[in-house]
Amino acid sequence: MSLLTVKPTKIDKTIARAVSRKTNHRTETVARGLTWGADEKILLALAAVGWVVSRTQGEPLRRAGNHAVLVAATASVLPHVLKSVFDQTRPDRKTVLGHVHGISFSGKRKDAFPSGHALHMGALASAAGPLPAGPRRAIRVLAVGLCLTRIVVLAHWASDVVAGFALGAALERMLRLWTGYPIKETDHADT
C-alpha cells in the first residue's frame, strides 16, 4: 500500500485524450518498440558492458564507466522505491477509445509516477553534458524522443515523464560528486 496518491493534471488528461483519439495500431507498435530503448534492463546491460570495456582504458574512461554503471543501477532502483510511496493510475487504464485504436496495457496499474524510463533518459541527457556539442545534442534529442514514447503508449501521464526526467538529471548530477565524473582538466595536471 502506497502512502501518497498522485492525481493527473488537466494538461495530463488533455494530452492523454488527444493520444487516445489520434493514435492507431501502427503508431502504437512503433512507439512500443522504441520505448525499449529506455528500458532499465537494456540500459543496465549496456552500462555493464561499457564498464567492462572501460577497464582496459585510461583514467577518464574508467571513471566514466564507473559513473555510467552506478547511475544505471541507481536509476533502476529509484523508480521502484518511489512507486512504493506514490500511487497513480496509468492513463492506459482510463481509456476505452485508446484500446480500440491500439493502446495496450503497460506495467502495474498504479505505477504511473514517476516514469522509470524517463528517469533513465534524464540521467543520460545530463551525463551527456561534458560531450562535444554534436554528440551531446544527439543524445539529448534521443533521450527526449524515447521519453515521448511513454506518453504515446499511455504508460505515463506527461507530468510523470517530466518528473522522471528531472529526477534522473538530478540523480546523475548528485552521483558526479561521488564518482568524480567528468574528469576535470585540473585532474589531468595532477598526473
Residue pairs with C-beta under 8 A, 6 or more apart in sequence:
2 83
2 84
2 85
2 86
2 87
2 110
3 85
3 86
4 85
4 86
4 87
5 86
5 87
5 88
6 86
6 87
6 88
6 112
6 113
7 88
8 16
8 88
8 91
8 157
8 159
9 157
9 159
11 158
11 159
12 91
12 157
12 158
12 159
15 151
15 157
15 158
16 91
16 94
16 95
16 98
16 151
16 154
16 157
19 91
19 98
19 103
19 151
19 152
19 154
20 95
20 97
20 98
20 101
20 103
20 154
21 97
21 101
23 98
23 101
23 102
23 103
23 152
24 101
24 102
25 101
25 102
26 102
27 102
27 152
28 101
28 102
28 103
28 104
28 152
28 153
29 102
31 149
31 152
31 153
32 104
32 149
32 153
34 145
34 146
34 149
35 117
35 146
35 149
35 150
35 153
35 155
36 42
37 142
37 146
38 117
38 118
38 120
38 121
38 143
38 146
38 147
38 149
38 150
39 117
40 72
40 75
40 76
40 79
40 116
40 117
40 120
43 72
43 75
43 76
43 120
43 124
44 72
44 73
44 76
46 72
47 68
47 69
47 71
47 72
47 73
48 69
48 72
50 65
50 68
50 69
51 65
51 66
51 68
51 69
53 65
54 61
54 62
54 64
54 65
54 66
55 62
55 65
57 65
59 183
59 187
59 191
60 182
60 183
63 179
63 180
63 181
63 182
63 183
64 181
64 182
64 183
66 179
66 181
67 127
67 175
67 176
67 179
67 180
67 181
68 127
70 175
70 178
70 179
71 123
71 127
71 171
71 172
71 175
72 120
72 123
74 171
74 175
75 116
75 119
75 120
75 123
75 168
75 171
75 172
76 116
76 120
78 119
78 167
78 171
79 114
79 115
79 116
79 119
79 164
80 116
82 113
82 114
82 167
83 108
83 110
83 111
83 113
83 114
83 116
86 113
86 114
87 110
87 113
88 110
88 111
88 112
88 113
88 157
88 160
89 109
89 110
89 112
90 105
90 106
90 107
90 109
90 110
90 111
90 112
90 154
90 155
90 156
91 98
91 112
91 154
91 155
91 156
91 157
92 98
92 99
92 103
92 104
92 105
92 106
92 153
92 154
92 155
93 105
93 109
95 103
95 154
98 154
103 153
103 154
104 153
106 153
106 154
106 155
107 155
112 155
112 156
112 157
112 160
113 156
113 157
113 160
113 163
114 160
114 163
114 164
114 167
115 147
115 150
115 155
115 156
115 160
115 161
115 163
115 164
115 165
116 164
117 146
117 147
117 149
117 150
117 155
117 156
117 164
118 147
118 150
118 156
118 160
118 161
118 162
118 163
118 164
118 165
118 168
119 164
119 165
119 167
119 168
119 171
120 168
121 143
121 144
121 146
121 147
121 164
121 165
121 168
122 143
122 147
122 164
122 165
122 166
122 167
122 168
122 169
122 170
122 171
122 172
123 168
123 169
123 171
123 172
124 139
124 143
124 168
124 172
125 139
125 140
125 143
125 144
125 165
125 168
125 169
126 168
126 169
126 172
126 173
127 172
127 181
128 135
128 136
128 139
128 140
128 143
129 136
129 182
130 181
130 182
131 139
143 165
144 165
147 161
147 164
147 165
148 161
150 156
150 160
150 161
151 157
151 158
151 161
156 164
175 181
176 182
180 187
